[in-house]
């Protein structure tokens, strides 16, 4: 199975400004979040890219990827109908082909030379099925993510057959339905914000949208259905994902990028000086 197309969703009211924010990447270059996501996709060997945006945001988003003029298409989502409808809005671009999908409000920090996107493209190509990247996530955080239940594959490390998908489960629900052998107690496999989808996913979304309306579909619900219909794998990646939506999300992502990059030592020296100054100020304040 060859994956030649990529889709980034960035149309939601709560996330539409996030991909336009700038961060300093691991190479020390200042880029927009969108440019980092596009680079992640192209590093996986995928050159045709579609970004689903809110109507009217096309020009501003195009300016956010100056190194990729002409190679990225911008498709407006008609109406504020949520994540599933945003993904469905890319159907004409995707056609009947499998595609790599990244959400627009995450930043990915890899380990080693291979990116997480390249890894799941490799797995999907070899297995000819949908593959979702996952990351062990503590139960205190799983209410922010889709979470899978499944079983480790005996012959391949870090791969799991998916049996169930639940969107933002409570810890009690996860303990009942989403336990995965081999994880530490209190940890579950939550989505990484990165997937390879076969055309079957859009078929399920189409059915859900026709039955429940454009706002009534759910990506996690579609993937739960997918798991009951055909082979569907989860891949535990070697990197980390950072959700930019929560408070201090951008700051946390920037810290992670800096600590993984060429400016690590300089940054640690600066941070140590800052912490020392704060401790000294606190000591002096307590002594008064």
C-alpha positions in Angstrom: 0.0 0.0 0.0 1.5 3.3 -1.1 0.7 6.5 0.9 1.1 9.5 -1.3 -1.3 12.1 0.3 -1.4 13.9 3.7 -4.2 15.8 5.4 -3.9 18.3 8.3 -7.0 19.4 10.1 -6.9 23.0 11.4 -10.4 24.4 11.1 -11.8 24.2 14.7 -12.6 27.4 16.5 -10.4 26.4 19.4 -7.4 25.4 17.2 -7.5 27.5 14.1 -4.9 30.0 15.4 -2.5 27.4 16.8 -0.9 26.3 13.5 0.0 29.9 12.8 2.0 30.3 16.0 5.8 30.2 15.7 8.3 28.1 17.7 12.0 27.4 17.4 12.4 23.9 16.1 15.1 21.4 17.0 17.4 22.8 14.3 17.2 26.2 15.8 15.0 27.6 13.0 11.9 29.7 13.8 8.9 28.2 12.0 5.2 28.1 12.3 3.6 25.1 13.8 2.0 24.4 10.4 5.4 24.4 8.7 6.6 21.9 11.3 3.7 19.6 10.5 4.2 19.9 6.8 7.9 19.1 7.3 6.9 16.0 9.3 4.7 14.8 6.5 7.2 15.4 3.7 9.9 13.6 5.9 7.7 10.6 5.6 7.9 10.7 1.8 4.4 12.2 1.3 4.4 15.2 -1.0 0.7 15.9 -1.7 -0.7 17.8 1.3 -4.1 19.2 2.1 -4.8 21.5 5.0 -8.5 21.8 6.1 -9.0 25.4 7.3 -11.8 27.7 8.4 -13.3 29.7 5.4 -11.2 32.9 4.9 -8.1 31.5 6.5 -6.6 30.2 3.3 -4.3 33.2 2.5 -2.9 33.5 6.0 -2.2 29.7 6.2 -0.5 29.8 2.8 1.9 32.5 4.2 2.7 30.2 7.2 4.4 27.7 4.9 6.7 29.8 2.7 8.9 26.9 1.8 6.0 24.9 0.3 4.2 27.3 -2.0 2.3 25.4 -4.6 2.7 22.0 -2.9 0.1 22.5 -0.2 -3.7 22.8 -0.9 -6.0 24.6 1.4 -9.6 23.3 1.7 -12.2 25.3 3.7 -14.5 23.4 6.0 -18.0 24.6 5.4 -19.6 25.2 8.8 -18.4 24.5 12.3 -19.3 20.9 12.5 -16.3 19.5 14.4 -13.2 17.3 13.8 -14.9 14.4 11.9 -16.5 16.8 9.4 -13.2 18.6 9.0 -11.6 15.3 8.0 -14.5 14.5 5.7 -14.0 17.9 4.0 -10.8 16.5 2.5 -12.6 13.6 0.7 -12.2 15.1 -2.8 -8.5 15.6 -2.3 -8.1 12.1 -0.9 -10.3 10.2 -3.3 -10.0 6.5 -2.8 -6.4 6.5 -1.6 -4.9 5.9 1.8 -3.6 9.0 3.5 -1.4 10.2 6.3 -3.3 12.4 8.8 -2.0 14.9 11.4 -4.0 17.1 13.7 -3.1 20.8 13.6 -2.8 21.5 17.3 0.1 19.1 18.2 3.9 19.3 17.9 5.9 16.1 17.5 9.4 15.6 18.9 11.1 12.5 17.6 13.9 10.3 18.9 16.7 9.4 16.6 16.7 9.9 12.8 13.3 8.4 12.0 10.2 10.5 12.5 7.0 9.1 13.9 5.1 9.9 10.7 7.7 7.9 8.7 7.3 5.0 11.1 3.5 4.7 10.8 3.7 5.1 7.0 6.2 2.3 6.9 3.9 0.1 9.1 0.8 0.9 7.1 2.6 0.3 3.7 3.8 -3.1 4.9 0.5 -4.2 6.6 -2.0 -2.6 4.1 -4.3 -1.3 6.8 -5.0 1.8 8.9 -2.5 2.5 11.6 -2.7 5.0 14.4 0.3 6.2 16.3 -0.2 5.9 20.1 1.7 6.9 23.2 1.5 5.5 26.8 -0.4 8.2 28.7 -1.2 8.4 32.4 -4.9 8.0 33.4 -4.9 11.6 34.7 -4.5 12.8 31.1 -6.6 10.4 29.0 -9.7 12.6 29.1 -8.0 14.8 26.5 -7.4 12.0 23.9 -8.9 9.1 22.1 -7.7 5.9 23.7 -7.4 2.4 22.2 -7.9 -1.1 23.6 -6.2 -4.1 22.0 -3.5 -6.7 22.1 0.3 -6.6 21.4 1.3 -8.4 18.3 3.5 -11.4 19.2 5.9 -11.1 16.3 6.4 -7.3 16.1 7.5 -5.0 19.0 5.4 -1.9 19.6 2.5 -2.9 17.4 -1.0 -3.7 18.6 -4.2 -5.0 17.1 -7.0 -2.5 17.9 -10.2 -3.9 19.4 -11.8 -0.7 20.6 -11.5 3.1 20.5 -13.1 5.4 23.1 -12.9 9.2 22.9 -11.8 10.9 26.1 -12.6 8.1 28.4 -12.8 8.4 32.2 -10.2 6.3 34.1 -13.0 4.0 35.2 -14.1 3.4 31.7 -10.5 2.9 30.5 -9.9 0.3 33.2 -13.0 -1.6 32.1 -12.5 -1.5 28.4 -9.1 -0.3 27.4 -6.4 -2.2 29.3 -3.4 -3.3 27.2 -1.0 -5.9 28.3 2.5 -4.8 29.0 1.8 -1.2 30.1 2.5 0.2 33.5 -0.4 0.3 35.9 -2.4 3.5 35.3 -1.2 4.0 31.8 -3.2 3.6 28.5 -2.4 3.9 24.8 -3.7 7.3 23.8 -3.7 8.7 20.3 -0.6 10.6 19.2 -2.5 12.8 16.8 -1.1 11.0 13.8 -2.7 8.3 11.6 -2.7 6.5 8.3 -6.2 5.9 7.2 -7.5 3.7 4.5 -10.6 4.8 2.4 -12.8 2.7 4.7 -12.5 5.4 7.4 -14.1 8.0 5.1 -16.7 5.5 4.1 -17.7 5.1 7.8 -17.7 8.9 8.3 -19.9 9.3 5.3 -22.4 6.9 6.7 -22.3 8.5 10.1 -22.7 12.0 8.6 -25.7 10.9 6.5 -27.3 9.2 9.4 -26.6 11.7 12.2 -25.8 15.0 10.4 -22.5 16.8 9.9 -22.0 17.4 13.6 -23.1 14.0 14.7 -20.0 12.0 13.5 -16.9 11.2 15.6 -13.5 10.1 14.4 -13.0 7.9 17.4 -16.4 6.4 16.8 -15.5 5.7 13.2 -12.3 4.1 14.3 -14.1 1.9 16.8 -16.4 0.8 13.9 -13.3 0.2 11.7 -11.8 -2.1 14.3 -14.8 -4.3 14.1 -14.7 -4.4 10.3 -11.1 -4.8 9.2 -7.5 -5.1 10.3 -6.5 -1.9 12.2 -3.2 -1.5 14.0 -1.8 0.9 16.6 1.9 1.7 16.6 3.7 2.8 19.7 6.2 5.5 18.5 9.5 6.5 19.9 8.8 10.2 20.0 6.6 12.4 22.1 3.5 14.5 21.2 2.7 17.8 22.7 -0.8 19.1 22.7 -0.7 22.9 22.1 -4.3 23.6 23.2 -4.0 23.5 27.0 -2.6 26.3 29.1 1.2 26.4 28.7 0.9 24.0 25.8 3.0 26.1 23.5 5.6 26.7 26.3 5.8 23.0 27.1 6.3 22.2 23.4 9.0 24.9 23.0 10.9 23.5 26.0 10.7 20.0 24.5 12.0 21.2 21.1 14.8 23.1 22.7 15.9 20.2 24.9 16.0 17.9 21.9 17.9 20.3 19.7 21.2 21.9 19.0 20.7 24.7 21.6 20.2 22.3 24.5 23.3 23.1 26.5 23.0 26.9 26.1 19.3 26.7 27.1 20.1 24.5 30.2 22.7 27.0 31.4 20.2 29.8 31.0 17.5 27.9 32.7 19.8 27.0 35.6 20.6 30.7 36.1 16.9 31.6 36.1 16.1 28.9 38.7 19.0 29.9 40.9 17.8 33.6 40.7 14.2 32.5 41.7 15.5 30.4 44.6 17.6 33.3 45.8 14.7 35.7 45.5 12.5 33.4 47.4 15.1 32.9 50.2 15.5 36.7 50.6 11.7 37.2 50.7 11.3 34.6 53.4 14.1 36.1 55.5 12.3 39.5 55.7 
